[in-house]
Structure formats: C-alpha cells, structure tokens
C-alpha cells in the first residue's frame, strides 16, 4: 500500500469518527447470523474488526443486513479492507458499489471528500503499477459503481498516458484486448458489474483527446514495454 492511500484511509477514519456505533443491526439470519452481528458490534476500535467479519457484512449491507446509517459507521474499515488486502467475497466492485446504495453523494462534504481521497489514491496507485491486483478494469468499475462522474479519474489516466510511462499504457492495452469489445462501432466494457454504466468510459475511449494522449505518450516513451503497449493501443482507438 502506497503512502497516499494509507494517508487517505487515515483521513477516512477521521471524517467518520463521529458516526455512532449501532446499538444493534437488523439482519436476515440466513445472510448474517446473530453471532456475526455480535462480532461486528464487538470491538471498540473499528480498525481491529477482523476482515472476515467485515466481509460478511459488506456482502449484504443494506440489502438484507443493516441500514445506511450502520454502513456509515462501518465504512472506514470496510473500505480499508476492500482497497488493501481485499475480500475473497464480495468483489471490489460490489463492496465499493455499496456507497451508491447508501446515498453517499448526499453525505456531508467532508465525508464525500474523504471517500474520494481513498478512491483517487487507489486509482493512482493502480495506474502507476503493472501488473497489479486488482487491475485497472476492476478498480475503474468499482469506482464507477460509486461515482456518477468519472471525468477526473479518466483525466488522470489520460495525463499519465502522456508521460510515456509503461504502466498506464499497459493497463489500457489490457483493457482493450481483454476487458472490452466493439459493439455497434463503440467500445463497451465486458465487466458485468458495470450494469450498463460504462458509457463514460466508452466515450473516453472514442475521444480525440485520448488518442492524442496515446500518441504523445509514444513520443515521450523511452522504455520498450511502454513503446510496445502504446503501439498496440494506437490502432485500436
């Protein structure tokens, strides 16, 4: 985990520090047992909540377990696990997508900023390393399941492409070759977790500015991996 992501996670705990611990959580016993609910409510320090306990909650939060107010209390630990060690289940796209269910875009500005700091740091960390798990397709889809506007995230990718660095170019090559398809003349993303919200990415892939960034990156690139990836991408855009 990079420094920026660690600092963003710390900021998340600060922003949500005043959220009250739930006195109880309504839960479908088929999804989360009373013992699991008790485990959720046990630690005084949210950071010590075991990842496997958080996973059980994250998989069902606000569908069959708990409310949006419960979710705000658990969010710092949930996001911390999701963007660092990750869950075996649920997938990152589901865990981050719970933000949309919770109506986070109506939360206080400081809480929104703290969430975006985590998502932005995760995205930047992802774009600057290749290979990395989860990959750019997964992380972007997870962010897209939470955010209505992906402009800043796609602009960050475009900016890094222009530098000629290898990792952002390799991620774009992977996306086009393995995670996307051309449908009716447009790139569409295969990841089912997008649930038809991939339009902004499709538009970005078709934009002149994206192709210009790839060509600028090719002129700036000095490493063989970067040149190879950019040469693969350019004819596809």
N, C-alpha and C positions, 0 to 999 in steps of 0.2 A: 504494500500500500504506500502510495506516494505521500509526501508531506502535505500537499494541497488537499488531498482527500481526507487525510487524518484531521487536518485543521477544520475542514468543513463539517466533519462528523462531530467534532467537539462543539462547533457552533450550533449544530442541531440540538444537542442536549441543552445548551444554554437557552435557545429560543423556546423550547418546550418545557422548561424547568418548572413552570407554574401550573402545568396541566395536572389536575388532581388524579391520584391513583384511584381507579374504580373500586367501589365498595364490593361490587360483585359484577359478574358478567353473565348475561343470558346466553345460553348456548344449547344447540341441538346436541344431546348426549351421544348421538351416532357419529358426530363430527369431532367434538372435543368433550372428553369425559369430565366429570366433576373433579377428578384428581388432576387433570391437566389444567383446568381453570384455577384450582388451588395453587398449582405450580406457577402459573402466570402471575398470580397476585402475591406470591410469597416474598421475593426479595425486596428489601428497602432500597437497594441500589439497582436501578434499571439496567446498568451496564453488566451486572452479574447474571442476568437472566439467561439461562442456557439456550444455545442456538436451536436445539431440537424442540424446546418448548415454544420458542418464538415461531418456528416453522409451522407447528400445528395450528397456531393462531393465524399466521399470515395466509395460510391456505384457505381459510374460511371466513376471514374477518369481514364483517358487515353483510355477509350473505346468510350464513347460519349461526354465526358467532359474533356477539357484541354489537356495538354501535359506533358511529363516527367519533363520539367523544372518547370512547375507550381507545379507539385507533390512534387518536392524537396523543394519548399518554404513552402508548407503546411504540409510536413511530420512530423515535431516535434509535432504539435498539433494533427494531425491525429493519430499518434502512441500513444501519451499521452492518448487520449480518449479511443482508442482501447484496451490498456493494463491495464487501470484502471477502469473507470466506464463502459466502453464498449458501443457499439451501439445496439439499438434494431435491426437495419439493417444498414449496412451489417454485416454478421457474421465475427467473428475474422479472420477466415481462408481467407475470401475474402479481408478484409482490409489489413492484413499483406501481402497477396499474391500480392497486387498491387506493392510491391517492385520489384518483378520479371518483371512485365510489364515495370517498369521504368528503368530496366537495372542497378540496384544498384550495382551489382558486378563489374561494371566498374567505379564506382564513386571514388573520391579521398580516399586514405587510412583512413584519419581521419574521414570521414563521414561513411565509412564502419564499422570502429571500434565503432563509436557511436551507429549505428544501432544494431550491435551485442551485445553491452553492454546492451541495452534495452531487446533484445530477451533473452539473457543469464540470466539477472536478473529476468525476468518474468518466465522463465523456472525453475530457482532455487526456486523462491517463490512458484511456483505451486507444485513442488515435495515435499516441506517441510510441506505442509498443506493438510489435508484430513478430511472432504470433503472441496472442494474449487471450486468456479465457476469463469472462465471456468475450466474444468477438464483437466487432463494431455493429454488425447486423442485430445481434441480441440486445446490446446496450441501447442502440438508437430506437429499436422497437419498444423497449421498456420505457424510455423517456417519452416516446410518442404515445404510449398508453396513459401517461400522466398529463403531459403538456398539450395544450391546444395549438400552440405556436412553436414550430421547430426552427424558425428563422435563425436564431442566434447559434444553435447547435450546428446547423448546416453551414453557416457562415464561418464558424470555427474550423470545420473540415476544409472548406474551400481555402481559407487562409493558410492552413498547414500544407495543402497541396501545392500552393505557390512557392513554398520554400524549397521544394525538391527533395524533401526528406522521404525516406523509403516507406516508413510505417503507414502514413495516411494514404499513400498511393497503393500500397499492398492491400489495405482494407477495402479501398474502392474496387480494386481488381477482384478481390474475393466476393464482394457484394454482387458485382455484375455477373461474374462467372458461376457463382454457386447459390446465391440467395435471391436472385431476381430473374425475371423473364420478360420478353417483349410481348405485349398483348395489345392488339389494335394499334400498333405503332408507338406504344408507350411502355417504358419500363414499369413493371409492377413487382412488388416485393412478395416473396413466397411465404414468409413467416406468417403463420395463421394468426398469431397473436395481434397482428395489426388490425384485424377485424375491419378491413376496408378504410383504415385511416392513413394509408400510405401515400395519399395524393400529394402532400407537400414534398415528399422525397422524390416522387415521380417527376414533379415539376422541376425540382432542383437538378435532377439528372438530365433533363432536357434543356436546361438553361444555357444560354451562350456563355454566361459568366463561369459556369462550372467547367465547360470545355476550355475556356481561356485560362482557367487556373491550372488545368492539367498541362496545357501547352507551356505555360510559364514555368511550371514545375519541371518539365522536361529540359527547358533551357537552363534551369538552376541546378539540376541534379548532378551529382558527382559520383554517386555510388552505382554499381551495377544492379543491385536489387531495385533501387528507385527507378533507374532508366528502364529496366525490364517491365516493371509494373506499369509505369506510365505509357510505355509503348503498347502494352496490351490494352490499356483503358481507352486511349485516344480514339481508335477506330470505332469503338462501341458507342461513343457519345454523339 
